[in-house]
Every structure is written in C-alpha cells, then in structure tokens.
C-alpha cells in the first residue's frame, strides 16, 4: 500500500522491518516508533513494515507501506523479501516458544534469496523446545549482525550455541519521544485533576510469561493499590499496554478485589505509545509488571516499583541499579513495605534513574549505528550515488 517500490535494483535503498507490530502492544509500537524516527533521518531510504495490521501501522506511524507478510504464501512473501536491501528483525521479545517459528520465516526467506539480515535489539526466551532452539540457532548464525537488548538474551543465545558475536545494546523504545494527549483526555478518562495519580500495569499469562500465577499477582496488586490510596491519598490508574491481550480484563479483575475500587480507573481510549509516555509524566508514582510501562516511567522520571515476572524486567532493573525480588518471591507485606520505602526515597531513586537512562539511550543509538554500517557495506546497485558511506557516521538524536 502506498508508494512505488524500487527494490534493490532501483535507485532507493529498501529496508524491511519485521516484528510484533500492528497495534497489539504499546511497548512494541514504542519500539517501532523509535526505530522509524531514526530511519527517517537517513536520506534516500525506503522502509516497509511487516505488520499484523498494515492499516493500523500506516495510520499510527505515518509509514507509506506496510504488508501483512505472514498472511502471504511463501512465494508471495519471498517476492516481498527479495525487494529488500536489508531485513531487520526486531526489536522486542519475539523469539520464544510458540512464536519463534513465525517471526523467523522471513529471516529464512531472506537467507535463501541473499538479503542480509540484522537482528535488532531483541529479547529472547523462554526457548525450551528443541525445534525452536535449533531454528533460532540456524537463522541467527547466518545473520549479518545480532544485537540484543539485555544480557539475559545474550546468555540465552550463546547457550544455544550461536557462533555469531552477540552484542548487547538496549531497548529502542528508550528513544521514544512523548506526544501530546488530547485536550479532553482527563474528562474522557474520568481523571480528577486535583488528586495525586499513581499508574499501574498488569500482565497476562501467555507463551512469553507462562509462569505467572494470576491469583497471586492479582492479590498483590489489589493490596498494593489499596495501600497507595491510603498512604498517598492517590487515585490509581491502570494502563493497558496490550488491549488485545486481556490487560483490560486483568485490570478490572484487580480492581474487583480492592477495598477502594471507587478510587481506581482503567484507561479506556486507544492512544499511541508517545501519548502514554506523556501520560506517565502525570503520575506521582508507578507500580507495574510490563517492561515498557516501567521503561516509560524511567523516561518520564517517575519513581516506580516493579513486579519482575521475567528476566527482561530483572535485567532492566539491574541496569538502573534497582532491586526487587522476582514476582514468585513477593508477598503482599513485602511489596507494600517496598512501596512505602520507595515513596520515602523517591527523590533519590528518581535521581539515580535519571543518571543511568542516558547511558542506556546511547546504547540504543548504537543499534541504529550498526544498521547504518550494514547499509554502508551493502554492495547493491541501489546504494550507488546515495552517499551511503556517510550514514554510519550519523548520530541521530
């Protein structure tokens, strides 16, 4: 949909981005928004996004072209991949049991047709099934570059026996910029401007988080929410990061267990990742499970407490120098005590996070510079005359 396509036989250099895109998860959309923002600063570059919902991707991100490539047969998909000068897989946590095969199909096709592949700041795991482990190893071994967003992903891939160097960069969403919220936002969402607000985030069980025990974490969050209503005199605001993955239902299930449900609300509207980042700055405190909710809190310099359900959350906390035991080891009393102490130390914690985020952002920019290096060395006729040699020297903001 959209523009004329030249492929790697014409004048433009063409990059395909493949990941978990299509409006399903605001964390993934934040990753894509940040990637596109950097790529738009490169002259003479065409970008096509392989999306689950091309219409949503074009509307949400203003891209000229998006394709539901996983709805295409293999030969049709091969035709689309063959038009690329580079296939980018990532970012996000996309290599896990039950989904890795789907995300790696285009990578296999790219290897078959000779299109270089960059693995872009991904997360990985859980990967327990032999078939998924073998496929990940085979596909990534042939990639032109492999970058991951955290050390846990690097260790997992190395454990699989990948011979390629695995570079740890950082989550691309660290480079997301806030976008204005609609003027009517507080009224639409029934938020009291006069009250202190605390943001909350839930996470449903699923293939990427099979170990989550719903009753346990619902009880934790409902008790913690009531405590923050009492202790901080705050209203609690649940932010669904995956509306299509039952975040709404789980948010309401937590509220149903609260003593003060009238002091809780769930964000109902469909907003961009940048708008949710802007919303985060209105919170005085945050408590959450989802990685990108916590990442948004760090970007907005909002003190937060995490419930680490996976190594990716634990890794992010470690990068910020924050401590919290894994979800399974947290009791209601322990969580409330941690929230209480974190609130008292909020200025110190905010300063600590503010000092560390810029270093992570610079590592995130390093992923983009690695992409530019690959394009600079791509010996395709489409690169002729575009000054590609200078791209790897750019340092987009």
N, C-alpha and C positions, 0 to 999 in steps of 0.2 A: 504494500500500500504506500502510495506517495511518489517518491522521486524516481527519475530514470536511474538505472543501475548499470555501472560500467564494469564491475568485477575487476579482476586483476589483469585484464587485457586492455583496459582503457586508461583514462587519464587520472582517475581518482584512486586513492588507496582505501580499501574497504575492510572494515573491522566488524566482526560479528561478536556480540556479547551473549553468552548463554548462561542462564542461572534460574533461580526460582522467582521469576518476575511475572507480573500480571495482576498486581493489586491485592495479592493474598496476604502479604505480610509487610507491615510498615518498616520493619528492620531491613528486609531485602530491598524494598523500594528506596530506602535511605542509601543503601549501598549503590544502587543503580544511579540515583540522582547525583551522588558524589562522583562516580566514575564518568558520567556524561558531562558534568560540569568541567572536568579536566580535559576530556577529549575534545570538547567544543573549542578549546583554545589552540588546537592543532590545525593549521591551515591545510586545505585540500584533503580532508578526511571524511569519508562516509561511514556512518555507523548504522548497523541493523541490529535490532534486539530480538533474540529468540525468546518469545514470551508465551505464557499460558493464555493470555488475554491481550492480543495485539491492540484492540481498540482502547483498552484501559491504559496500556503503556504509551500509546501515542498521545492520548489526552493528558495523562498525568505528567508525562515528562517532555512533551513537545517534540518527540522524535518524528522524523519523516517516515520511518519504516520500521515495522515490527512484524514478525512472522510467527505463527503458531507451528513451529517446525516439528514438534512432537506429534502433531496431528497428521503429518505428511508421511507417505510411504517412504521407504528407504531411498529409492531412486530420486524421488522428488526432493527429499532432504539433501541428498548428495549433490543435486543441481544447485541448491542454495549455498551449501558449504563451499562448493567449488568456485563460487564467485568471490570468495574472500581472499584477502592477503594475510589475515591473521584471525584465528578464532580464540576468543578469550572466554575461558570457563571460570565463572565466579562473579563476585565473591559470595560469601555466605557459607553456612554449614550445609553443604549439598551432597557430600559423599558419606552416606550412611546406609545401613542395611535396608533394603526395600526400595531405595530411590537411586542408588549409585548407578545402576544399570541404565536408567532412563537418562540421567544427566550426562552419562559418558557416551551415549550413542553418537552424538555429533562429533565428539572427540575421536572416536573410532573412524568415522567417515573422513574427518579432516586428515588423519594419518593416511588413510587409503588414497586420498587424492593429492597428497603432498602439500597441504596447507599447514603452516606452523601453528602450534597451539601454545598459549600461555595459560597456566593455572594461576588465577588471580586472587591472592589473599583469602583462600578458602579456609573453612573449618572442616574437620573430618571426624567421623565416629558417631555412634558406635558402628564398628565394622567387625562382625563376628563370623559371618557366613563365608565359607571358603570361596564360593563363586564371586562374591563381591570383592573380597580381598585380592583374588587373582586378577580380576578385571581392573581394579584401581591400579595395581602394580604395573600391569601391562600397558595401560593407557598413559600413566604418568611417566613411565620410563622413556617414552618417546616424545614427551613434551619438550618444547624449546626452552621453557623456564617453568619452575614450580615455586610458587610463593604461597605461604600460609599465614593466617592472621594471629596464630598463637603457638606457643611452644608445644602444647599438648598435641596439636595436629602434626607438627614436625616429628615428634617422637613416634606417633602412631604410624605415619607414612614410612619412617625409617624402619620401624618394626616389621612392616610389610615386606621390606627388602628392596625398596625403590633405590635404584642406583644413581638417579639424578640428584644433584645438590638441592636441598630443600631450604629455602630462605624464609626466615620469619620476618614479616613486615608488620602490618597492623590492619585493623578493620577499615575499609574505605569509608564507612559511614562517619568516621571521626572527622571527615572533611565536609560534612553536611552543613549547609547554612540555613538559619531559620527563615521561615516565610510568614508574612502577616496572616493573622487569623481574621475571619470575617468580623465586621464591627458588631454584628448581632450575636456573636459567639456566646457570651455569658448568659444571654436570655434564652437562646436556643437550647443550651445545655443546663439551664436552671442552676447556674452557679451564683452564689452570693458573693458579690464583690467585697463585702465588708468582713468576710470571715477568712481566717487562715485556711489554706488548702494544702492537703497532703496527697500526693499521687501514689497510686498502687497499680501493680501489674501482676496478672496471673499467667499461668502456662498450663496448657492441657497435656495429658499424657499422649504419647504417639511414638512412631518409629524413631524419631530423633531423641525422645526422652522416655523410654519405656519403663524406667524405674520409679517414676513419680507416683506417689500414693496419694490419691485425691483427698480422701477424708482427712489425712494428716495435714496436708498443706491448707486445706480449707479452714480447719480449726485454728491453725497458726495465724492465718491472715485475719480471720474474723476477730480473734482475741487481740491481735496487734492493732487492728483498726479501731476497736472499742477503746483500747488504751490511748491511742493518739487523739481520739475525740475528747477523752477525759483530760489527759495530760497536757495537750497542746491547745485545747479548745478549738479543734480544727474540724472542717468537713473533709471527708475522704473521697477522692475522685479516682475511679477505676478507669484505666486507659487500655482499651482492647487493641493490642498490636496485631492480632490475627483475627479479624472479624469472622472470617470463613472457617476458622478452626476452633470455634466454640469458646473463644475468650469472653464473649458476651454472656453465655450461659454460665461459665465458671465464675465470672464476676458477680452475677446475681445470686449464685449459689452461696458464695462467701457472705454477701450482704444478708441473705436469709438467716444466717447464723449469728448475726451481730445483735448486741443489746441495743445499739443505737442505729438501726437501719435508716431512720429518717435523716441522719447526718451523712449519708452515703449516696453517691450518684455514679452512673456509668456513662461515659461519653458515648453519645448515640450517633453523631454525624460521621460522614466519610471525609476524612481530612488527609492532606499529604503528610509525608514524613517531616517536611520542613515546618509545617504548621504544628504538628505535635511537638517538635523541638521548641517552637515558640511557646506553646502551652506549658512546657516543662518549666520555663522561667517564672511562671506564676505560682509555682509550688514552693512552699517553705521547706518541705522535706519529701522524701520519696522512699517507698518500700516496694521492692519488685523482684520478679523472677526472670523475666525475659531479658536477654543480653542487651538488646538495643534500647529498651526502656532505661536500663541502667547507664548505658553509654550516653543517651540523651541527657540524663541527669548530670553526668560528668561534664558534658559540653556546656550545659546551662549553669554549671557551678552550683548545683543544688545538692545539699548533703543527702546521702541515701544509705540505706541498709539493703543488702541483697540476701536472697534465699538461693544459694548456689545449687542448682539441680544438675549441673553438668560441668565438665572440665573447662568449657569455654568461658563460663561465668567465673569459675575459680581463677582461671588464667587472667581474666580482665581485672579482677580484684587484686591479684598479685602485682600486676603492672602498676596499679595505683597505690600499692602499699597498704591495702585494706585487708582486714581479717574477718572471716566469718566461716564457721564450720559448714560442711555440706548439709543439704536440706534434711537428709535422713537423721542427722545427729542433733537436730534443733528441737527443743521443747518450747512450749508457749512461754514459760517463765524465762527461759534463756533468751528468747527472741525479744521479749519485752524489756528485759534488762539491757540488752544490746542497743535497742532503740533509745531507751532512756539515756544511756551514756552517750550515744552518738549525737543526740539532740543537745546535750550539755556541751559537747565538744565540737559542735557543728562548725564554728568558725575555723578551728584548727584543721578539721577534716576538709573543709572547702579549700583552704589554702594549700593543703597537701595535694589534693586532686588538681587544683589549678596549676601547680608547679610541674605535674607529671604529664598532663594531657598534651602540651605542645610537643613533647618528645615522641609521643605516640603518633601525633599528626604528621610529624616529619617522616616517621617510618611509613605511614600510609602514603605519603607523596612518593616515597621510594618505589612503591609498587608501580606507580604510573611511570616513573622514570625508566624502570625496567621494561615496561611495554614499549616506550619510545625507542629504547635501544634495539629491541627486536625489529621494530619497523625500520629503523635506520639501516639494519643489516639485511633486510629482505631484498633479495636480488630479483625483484619483479619489475617489469616494464612500467607498471603503474606508478612506481616511485620516481621515475625519471623526471627531472625538472621541477620537483616539488620542494626542494630544499630539505628533504627528509633528514639529511645528515645532521642538521642543526636541532632536530626535535629533541634528541636525548639530552641536550643542554638546557632545555626549558625547565623552569621550576614554577609550575602553576601554583597559584595560591590555594 
